[in-house]
C-alpha cells in the first residue's frame, strides 16, 4: 500500500480519487480493499498484495567541580574496560508481512536479524500489522472470516481476537499513543465502495464510534502524540486535503487549502513527536513534495522544494530531529506518471541537510524508525525480491534482515525485542 501522492484521472468524475507516485490509475480505497497487485500502480510485481486494499556528553564545571567530574569520568572508563564495555542494547522488534509459507501472514524479527517468528498461521491473507505503543500487541487486517476485518493478537502470536464484525471491509488500524484505542477506516457507512469513513474503538473492540459522516472519502487517520486529535485525508471539499478533528469527531478543521485546485492533492499526514506540526505530501507545485504545516494550519512550507524529484512518505524520527522520506527523479510519462526508482533520504525538520542514505536504483518503501532514532527499517527489492532491511540514519551499516525467495514487506515498529547476545 502506498500513501504517497494522489491525483484525479482526467476522464474521471470528481468522486474518483486516484493514487500513484504521480500518475492516475485506480481509486485507492477500492484498489486496496480489492487486493489489486502493486504492479497495477507501476510498482514491482513482487510487492505483496494488500488484502484490505511505519548522544550524550558530560558537562564539566570549573575548579574543584571540574576535577571531580574528570575523576568520575576516568573511573567510569576504567570500570567499563574491566567489565568488557557496556551491555548491548536491546534490538528493536519489527513486525512484517510475508508469503514465505504460502499465504500472507504476520511475522516478527529483531532489527539485528535475530528472533524470527511466524505470528499468524491461517489460510487467509493477513496484512497491515500495527503494533501497540508498548509493543505487547499487534492489530492487523485479515480475511480469515470471509471479508477484511481487524484482529488483535499478542506480540508472540497468542491471544487472537476479532475486533470488528461487519460485512463491509474494515482496514488500516492505527493505535492511540496510550494503547487504549484503535482508529481505522471502514466502508460500513453505506457510502459505497469509493468512499470510506473513520471509526474509533477501544482496543478490545468495544465502544465503536463513527467519527466522520460524509458522502466522500475520509481515510488514513493519524493520531496526534497527545492522543487528543486525529489528522486524516478527505476530499469532502472537492480535493484531497489534510483535516484534523478531536477523537470524538468534534472541532473538524481543514488544514490544507491550496488555490491550485485539483493539481494539489495532499496525503500522508505525519505528526511531529511534539504534536506541533504535520508533514504531508502535495503535488501543488507540479511534482510530489514534502510539506510541513503547523497543527493549526498556519505556516505551510515546502521542505523538499525540488521540481526535479518526486517525494513521498515522510516519517519523523522519534526524537523529532529528522524526517526520513523517499525520493526519486521525476520522469514524466504519458498520463502524468513518474516511474523512476526511489531512494531513502533524511532531512532536518526545516528541510535543511537533505541527504540520500541508500545508493541502489531500486524501490525502497515503508520507512520505520527505531525507538532510539538511530536506525531505519524499510522494504527494498535491491536483491531481486522484496525483503526487509535496516540502516543507520547516517547511511552506514546496511543490514538485510530477511532472506527468503518469497516476499517480505510492510515493516512495522514494535518497540524493543529480546536482549541482544553479548
C-alpha positions in Angstrom: 0.0 0.0 0.0 1.4 3.4 -1.0 0.4 6.6 0.8 2.4 9.0 -1.3 0.9 11.2 -3.9 -2.7 11.4 -5.1 -4.4 12.8 -8.2 -7.5 12.6 -10.3 -7.8 10.9 -13.7 -8.6 13.4 -16.5 -11.5 11.3 -17.7 -13.0 10.5 -14.3 -15.6 12.3 -12.3 -15.0 14.4 -9.2 -15.6 11.4 -6.9 -12.8 9.4 -8.5 -9.7 9.8 -6.4 -6.5 8.2 -7.8 -3.3 7.0 -6.3 0.2 6.6 -7.7 3.6 8.4 -7.4 2.5 10.9 -9.9 0.1 9.1 -12.3 -3.5 8.1 -12.1 -4.6 4.5 -12.1 -7.2 3.4 -9.6 -9.3 4.7 -6.7 -7.1 4.0 -3.6 -9.6 2.6 -1.3 -11.3 0.4 -3.9 -7.9 -0.7 -5.1 -6.6 -1.6 -1.6 -9.6 -3.5 -0.4 -10.0 -5.3 -3.7 -6.4 -6.6 -3.3 -5.1 -5.3 -6.6 -1.4 -6.2 -7.2 1.2 -3.5 -6.8 2.3 -3.7 -10.4 -1.1 -2.1 -11.3 0.4 1.1 -9.8 3.6 0.7 -11.8 5.3 -0.8 -8.7 7.2 -4.1 -8.8 5.1 -7.2 -9.2 6.9 -8.6 -6.2 5.2 -6.3 -3.7 2.7 -8.4 -1.7 -1.0 -7.8 -2.5 -2.9 -5.9 0.2 -5.9 -7.9 1.2 -7.5 -4.8 2.5 -6.9 -2.9 -0.3 5.5 2.6 9.5 24.0 11.4 22.2 25.2 12.4 25.3 28.0 14.5 26.9 29.3 15.1 30.5 29.4 18.8 31.4 32.4 19.9 33.4 32.3 22.8 35.7 35.2 25.0 36.9 37.9 24.4 39.5 37.1 21.6 42.0 33.9 20.5 40.3 35.8 20.1 37.1 38.4 18.0 38.7 35.7 15.8 40.4 34.0 15.4 37.0 37.3 14.3 35.4 37.9 11.7 38.2 34.4 10.3 37.9 34.7 10.0 34.1 38.1 8.3 34.3 36.7 5.9 36.9 33.7 5.1 34.7 36.0 4.4 31.7 38.2 2.1 33.7 35.2 0.2 35.1 33.7 -0.3 31.7 37.1 -1.5 30.4 37.4 -4.0 33.2 33.9 -5.3 32.6 34.2 -5.6 28.9 32.2 -2.5 28.0 28.6 -1.6 28.4 25.9 -4.4 27.8 24.5 -4.4 24.3 21.2 -2.6 23.8 18.0 -4.5 23.1 17.3 -4.6 19.4 14.1 -3.1 18.1 11.3 -5.6 17.2 9.8 -5.4 13.7 6.6 -7.0 12.5 6.2 -7.6 8.8 4.1 -9.5 6.2 5.4 -12.5 4.3 4.1 -15.2 2.0 7.1 -17.5 2.6 4.8 -20.2 3.9 2.2 -19.9 1.2 -0.2 -17.3 2.4 0.4 -13.7 3.5 0.9 -13.9 7.3 2.4 -11.8 10.0 5.9 -12.4 11.2 8.3 -10.6 13.5 12.1 -10.2 13.7 14.6 -8.2 15.7 16.4 -5.5 13.9 19.7 -7.4 14.3 18.2 -10.3 12.3 17.6 -12.5 15.3 14.3 -13.8 16.8 12.4 -14.5 13.5 8.9 -15.8 14.4 5.7 -16.5 12.5 2.9 -15.0 14.4 -0.2 -15.8 12.4 -0.9 -19.1 10.7 -4.0 -19.5 8.6 -5.4 -19.9 5.1 -6.4 -16.3 4.9 -4.4 -13.2 3.8 -3.3 -11.0 6.6 -1.8 -7.6 6.2 -1.0 -4.1 7.7 0.4 -5.1 11.1 0.2 -2.2 13.6 2.0 -2.6 16.9 0.7 -1.1 20.2 2.9 1.6 21.6 4.3 -0.7 24.3 4.9 -3.4 21.7 2.9 -6.0 23.5 0.0 -6.4 20.9 -0.4 -6.3 17.2 -3.5 -5.2 15.3 -3.8 -6.4 11.7 -6.2 -7.0 8.8 -7.3 -10.5 7.9 -9.8 -12.2 5.6 -9.9 -15.3 7.8 -13.6 -15.0 8.4 -14.6 -14.1 4.8 -14.0 -10.4 4.5 -11.5 -7.8 5.6 -11.7 -7.4 9.4 -9.4 -6.1 12.1 -7.9 -8.6 14.5 -5.7 -8.4 17.6 -3.0 -10.7 18.9 -0.3 -10.6 21.5 3.2 -9.9 20.2 4.1 -13.6 20.4 1.1 -14.6 18.3 -1.1 -15.8 21.2 -4.5 -14.4 22.3 -6.0 -13.9 18.8 -9.2 -11.9 18.9 -11.5 -10.5 16.3 -12.2 -6.8 16.9 -14.6 -5.8 14.0 -17.6 -7.6 12.7 -19.3 -6.1 9.7 -20.0 -7.3 6.1 -18.1 -4.3 4.8 -14.2 -4.1 4.9 -12.5 -2.6 8.0 -8.9 -1.8 7.5 -5.7 0.2 8.4 -5.8 0.0 12.2 -3.7 2.7 14.0 -3.2 2.8 17.8 -3.7 5.7 20.1 -0.5 6.8 21.8 -1.6 5.3 25.2 -2.6 2.0 23.5 -6.2 2.1 24.7 -7.9 2.8 21.4 -7.7 1.9 17.7 -8.8 4.2 14.8 -9.4 2.7 11.4 -11.1 3.2 8.0 -14.3 1.3 7.0 -16.8 1.0 4.2 -19.6 0.1 6.6 -21.1 3.6 6.3 -23.1 2.6 3.2 -21.5 5.3 1.1 -20.3 2.8 -1.5 -17.0 1.2 -2.4 -15.5 4.5 -3.4 -15.8 6.1 0.0 -14.5 5.3 3.5 -15.3 6.7 6.9 -13.1 6.9 10.0 -14.2 4.9 13.1 -12.8 4.5 16.6 -13.0 1.6 19.0 -11.4 0.5 22.3 -8.5 -1.9 22.0 -10.8 -4.8 22.9 -13.3 -3.9 20.1 -15.9 -2.3 22.4 -17.1 1.3 22.3 -17.3 1.6 18.5 -17.8 5.2 17.3 -18.2 6.6 13.9 -16.1 9.8 13.7 -16.8 11.1 10.1 -20.1 11.2 8.3 -19.7 12.5 4.8 -20.5 11.1 1.3 -16.9 11.3 0.2 -13.5 9.8 1.1 -12.3 10.1 4.7 -9.3 7.9 5.3 -5.8 7.3 6.8 -6.3 8.6 10.3 -3.1 9.6 12.2 -3.0 10.2 15.9 -1.6 13.3 17.5 1.1 12.5 20.1 -1.2 13.5 22.9 -3.9 11.3 21.7 -6.5 14.1 21.6 -6.8 14.6 17.8 -6.7 12.7 14.5 -5.3 14.0 11.2 -6.8 12.4 8.1 -7.2 12.8 4.4 -10.5 13.8 2.8 -11.9 15.1 -0.4 -15.1 16.4 1.2 -14.4 19.9 -0.2 -13.5 18.7 -3.7 -9.8 17.9 -3.4 -7.8 15.6 -1.2 -6.7 17.7 1.7 -5.5 17.3 5.3 -8.0 17.7 8.1 -7.9 17.3 11.9 -10.6 16.6 14.4 -10.9 15.7 18.0 -11.2 12.0 18.8 -14.9 12.3 19.4 -15.3 13.8 15.9 -15.8 17.4 17.0 -13.8 20.5 16.1 -13.2 19.4 12.5 -10.7 21.7 10.7 -9.3 21.8 7.3 -5.5 22.4 7.4 -4.5 22.5 3.8 -6.3 24.5 1.2 -4.3 25.3 -1.9 -5.7 27.6 -4.6 -4.2 25.4 -7.4 -7.3 23.3 -7.3 -7.2 19.7 -8.5 -3.5 19.8 -9.1 -2.7 20.0 -5.4 -3.8 16.8 -3.7 -2.4 16.2 -0.2 -1.7 13.0 1.6 0.4 11.0 4.1 -0.2 13.1 7.2 2.5 12.5 9.9 2.6 14.3 13.2 5.9 15.6 14.7 6.7 14.0 18.0 5.9 17.2 19.9 2.5 17.5 18.2 3.1 21.0 16.8 3.5 20.2 13.1 2.2 17.8 10.5 4.3 16.6 7.5 2.4 15.7 4.3 2.8 15.2 0.6 1.4 17.5 -2.0 1.8 17.9 -5.8 0.6 21.5 -5.7 3.9 22.6 -7.2 3.8 20.1 -10.1 5.6 17.1 -8.5 5.2 15.3 -5.2 6.9 17.3 -2.5 7.1 17.0 1.3 5.5 19.9 3.1 5.0 20.7 6.8 2.2 22.7 8.4 1.6 23.8 11.9 -1.2 21.9 13.7 -3.4 25.0 13.4 -3.0 25.1 9.6 -0.5 28.0 9.6 3.0 28.2 8.1 2.7 25.7 5.3 6.2 25.1 4.0 7.6 23.1 1.1 10.6 21.2 2.6 12.0 19.2 -0.3 11.3 22.0 -2.8 12.9 20.3 -5.8 10.8 20.1 -9.0 13.2 17.6 -10.5 12.2 15.0 -7.9 9.0 13.2 -6.7 8.9 12.6 -3.0 6.8 10.6 -0.7 6.1 9.1 2.7 7.5 11.4 5.4 8.4 9.8 8.7 9.6 11.8 11.7 12.4 10.4 13.9 11.1 9.7 17.4 13.3 12.4 18.8 11.9 14.9 16.3 15.2 16.0 14.9 14.9 14.5 11.4 12.4 13.4 8.7 13.0 10.4 6.6 11.4 10.3 3.2 11.6 8.6 -0.2 12.7 10.5 -3.3 13.3 9.7 -6.9 14.0 11.7 -10.1 10.8 12.9 -11.7 10.4 11.3 -15.1 7.2 12.4 -16.9 5.3 9.7 -18.7 2.0 10.0 -20.7 -0.8 10.3 -18.2 1.4 12.0 -15.7 3.3 9.0 -14.4 6.7 9.2 -12.7 8.4 5.8 -12.9 11.9 6.3 -11.6 13.4 4.4 -8.7 13.0 5.5 -5.1 15.8 6.0 -2.5 15.8 6.7 1.2 16.7 10.3 2.3 16.7 12.2 5.5 16.5 15.9 6.3 16.2 18.3 9.1 12.6 19.4 10.1 13.2 22.7 8.3 14.2 21.0 5.1 17.9 21.5 5.5 20.7 19.0 5.2 18.9 16.7 2.7 20.9 13.5 2.4 20.5 10.4 0.4 21.4 7.4 2.6 20.7 4.5 0.2 22.5 4.1 -3.1 20.7 1.4 -5.1 18.5 2.2 -8.0 15.6 0.2 -6.7 12.3 0.5 -5.0 12.6 1.3 -1.3 9.5 2.0 0.8 7.7 1.8 4.2 10.1 3.6 6.5 10.1 2.7 10.2 12.4 4.4 12.7 13.9 2.6 15.7 12.8 3.8 19.1 16.2 5.4 19.7 16.1 7.4 16.4 19.4 5.7 15.3 18.2 3.3 12.6 15.6 3.0 9.9 13.9 -0.2 8.7 12.5 -0.3 5.2 11.4 -2.7 2.4 13.5 -3.0 -0.7 13.9 -5.0 -3.9 17.7 -4.4 -4.1 18.4 -8.1 -4.0 15.8 -9.1 -6.5 12.7 -9.7 -4.4 11.1 -7.8 -1.6 13.0 -8.0 1.7 13.3 -6.1 5.0 16.5 -4.1 5.6 17.8 -1.8 8.3 20.3 1.0 8.0 21.8 3.6 10.4 20.5 7.1 9.9 23.9 8.2 8.7 23.8 5.6 5.9 26.2 3.2 7.5 25.7 -0.5 8.5 23.1 -1.5 5.9 21.8 -4.9 7.0 19.4 -7.3 5.3 17.1 -8.7 7.9 15.1 -11.2 5.9 16.3 -13.6 3.2 13.7 -15.7 1.6 12.7 -16.3 -2.1 9.2 -15.1 -1.1 8.2 -11.5 -0.4 8.8 -9.9 3.0 7.4 -6.4 3.3 5.3 -3.8 5.2 7.6 -3.5 8.3 6.0 -2.0 11.5 7.9 -0.9 14.6 7.1 -3.0 17.7 9.3 -1.5 20.4 12.3 -3.4 21.8 12.9 -7.1 21.2 14.7 -9.7 23.2 18.1 -8.7 24.6 20.8 -8.9 22.1 23.5 -11.5 22.6 26.8 -10.2 24.1 
